[in-house]
Amino acid sequence: MAYVLPSLLQPAIVNERVNQLKVVDNVLQTHMGIQAGGPNVRQTPSRRGSVDVFNDTRIISAVSLPGTPANVVAPNPVGNYAFQIPRINDSIPLPGEMLSQLRPIGGPVSSVDSSGMQYIADQERYLKRQITCFREFQAAAVLRGSYSFSNSGGEYGGVQHAFTGGSITVNYQIPSGNKTQLNMLGAGNILTAGWQTASTQIVTHILNINAAFIQLTGQGLADMWITSVVWNYIQNNTQVQTLAGSANTYYETIDRDLTTQNFVVVLKAIPWLRIHVTDNGLTVNGSFTKLVDDTAAAFTIPLTSDVVHLYECGEPVSEWQGMPSVFRYGEYYWITPTFNPTGYQLFNLFNGLPIVNVPKGIAYATVNF
């Protein structure tokens, strides 16, 4: 008697179902619009490419006297940086003998998980979560300015990623002046004192960052990302409290998302700035690492598609032995039957890299020093 593959395990159904799974750890990528299917995701035919950087100008044209030749001006310089899109591809073996003997996870020992369907669905969520975490890691790297890879060995030369310390660096070209104490305009540090001191002029610092962004990019500061450690510095700050008025609270609104555990604050002293407070993080090289350091604050102009987007490239995928390959872009999931022993192999695939077109619109500062 021939065995019919359950409809739940058909490759097209697997991909559709996995892509509909709701997972957490996607706040930064969603904010940037670079989550799976996000508005700032673009497809590119090649894994390798380059980005041209053409900055606007604020130079005023010189006046020409009547009857004289046109003034000769130098062309606006065009910058360029190369990129290579990284690839994630994991698989989970699902032996048929094991699947036929499982009880539902959390269920009684007297019941059987038919063909391991619940177990397979849980593993699908696990593979989806790993891809989502990698996208979130890349989004955090955009705020930090870079991330790195190190060869981890293995049969196929796998690599491990970290924010720093690797042998290969993905550099988002954030200017050095947009880091540490923020000498953004080359005229001295904007952060003249650490925010852990209550008397530090935090509001003045933020207004100066806004002014620097306007001068550098033509757009002002829109969002700040910090952890609860830095948030405590802000709410205990004398200038923040004074500008709110002695009879009022220092904040205008605080909205908490119970799913992500993040909250967004609007201060009375700076009502146009969205302050995102997050203690979320990822397991990076075996250690829990926050998306933003406890000693840091990330500042950005509005992150529209002109500022940040994500390139997805593709590769040929043969979902079944003997099937013709199909070119699959970005994030993809499928399952393949195996034999000797009988079972399945569950796969994920992701080819993607965020691209920053306006590096001067991002700053990652050390606020505790």
RASULCOR-V893373 format. One line per field, one symbol per residue. phi: phi as a letter, one per 30 degrees, with the letter a starting at -180 (. if undefined). psi: psi as a letter, one per 40 degrees, with the letter a starting at -180 (. if undefined). A space follows every 50 residues. Layout:
phi->???
psi->???
//
This chain:
phi->.dccdeedcdeddedddddcdcbcibddddedicdeiddccbcbdbdcab cccbddbbdddddcdeicdddcbddddcdabcbbddbcabbbdbddeddd cdceeicdddcbdehiddddddddddddddddddddedddddddjabbbb dcijdcidbccadbjddbcccdideddcbhciddcickdddcadddcddd ddddeddddeddedddbibcdbbbcbcddddddddcddddddddjdcbdd ccbbcccddcicbcccdddbdccccccbcdabdchibdbddbddcbbcbb deddddcbbbcccbadbcdbejdddbdccicbbabbdbbhddlbbcbbab baadbcdbddcbbbccccb
psi->hihhhiddehddddddddeehhiaffdddddefeiheiefhiiieidiai hhhhiiiehhiihhiheiiihhiiihihihiiihhihhhiihhghdddde eiihheiieeihhhefddddddddddddddddddddddddddddeiiiii heaidffiiiiidieidhhhhefhideeibeggdeeeihdgeiieehdei gdddddddddddddddeeiihdihhiidddddddeehdddddeeideiie idihhhhddeeiihihiddgeehhhhhheiaihhfeihhidhieeihhii ihgidedhihhhiiihhheiheiiihhhibhiiiihiiigiiaihhiihh hihihhdgdeehhhiheh.
//
